């Protein structure tokens, strides 16, 4: 049951004509996006410490990060559809309440699987809240220029969390337990709850999508994502027939989902929406950026600390080039859009992401300057794609489907983030073994680690390049 009041009659207040007029709402929505980015970045730098203190295996350590992404990606479309039908604000407030509660539960964690369970609950809360932050910001204004500025502001706050998370996390973990890094999500959730409740009017029934919810489609879509992302881990951890069974089940669920969406009277995800060139290109670029950011961040954190022996604080300082780019890059988004337009700016950003991955795969082992260059290129691309691709998706959809559009965008990013983590985790488990965090590597183990890192980075580069190529094709179709 949702925690907010009944839907109100249509609001009569005019749309804000400046960001200042909507500052309370934007503060709440920015806090929602801050949680997503800060949570992921802080967790990444804490992984080696978490692995040692909880005696986590390589597979368990992978699932500490992947559980959140799998649940988030699997449920986002379903919650996006519910928000468009029952109220974006009320679903947002419900999710924020769950988010604060689950964050506090981190203090009680004593084992890797308990932490994985908490991360899964946080994934549920994030699926209820994150898509709404962009959808509500988009609908808050009527002018595209203001929408871009609002989206840039929200993404800037989130990217600040992504940028400073590793640095602050690495410095804080030297003087505080790792649980403290994740407990910070609770006050952020409370700030978001206050901003959304006070600054955003209750949902207007006339602006909601009235078609019935495709429950079967939601179940099939969730099953497809979850099974597809569980299969690589089971292939390494369980072996035998289990991964084959889950892989075949994922294929069957995907085929069932596709058939359901083509034949249902009111599909969860209308295939015609995905066929729109603006939507398809934006999703492809976001997917490539999400995969690159998650995969590269995981690889660099492990390389600096486990291979090169850097402390968490030193590894945090090693991410400063990324911090600078993400913080300063917001000033260049609007001028880039004015000069190149939405589509070309999105393609340029996505191409920078692929270039950063390729450079790291080929040169990252040769020294820190090459690692720093990869972080800069990926950060540059992410800074542009984070705003432009999401705007393209929302611009390409009907007015009453903006939340499902935002959910599509975040699903593409989160699912491919989980794919990136799965590629890295599977490569390490296959080529290195289960004792990744054990001290005193032998020369053979070091060589195996280097091979695993190079293999994972090359696979990620190929996958991201394929997504960017598809996005470019659809972008050209949109211009035509």
Secondary structure, DSSP 8 states (H G I E B T S, - for coil): --SS---B----S---SSTGGGHHHHHHHHHHHHHHHHHHHHHHHHHHHHHHHTT--HHHHHHHHHHHHHHHHHHHHHHHHHHHHH-HHHHHHHHHHHHHHHHHHGGG--SHHHHHHHHHHHHHHHHHHHHHHHHHHHHH-SSHHHHHHHHHHHHHHHHHHHHHHHHHHHHHTTTS-HHHHHHHHHHHHHHHHHHHHHHS---BGGGS--S---HHHHHHHHHHHHHHHHHHHHHHHT-TTHHHHHHHHHHHHHHHHHHHHHH-TT-SS-HHHHHSHHHHHHHHHHHHHHHHHHHHHHHHHHIIIIIS---HHHHHHHTHHHHHHHHHTHHHHHHHHHHH-HHHHHHHHHHHHHHHHHHHHHHGGG-HHHHHHHHHHHHHHHHHHHHHHHHHHHHTS-GGGHHHHHHHHHHHHHHHHHHHHHHHHHHHHHHT-S-TT-SS--HHHHHHHHHHHHHHHHHHHHHHHHHHHHHHHHHHHHH-
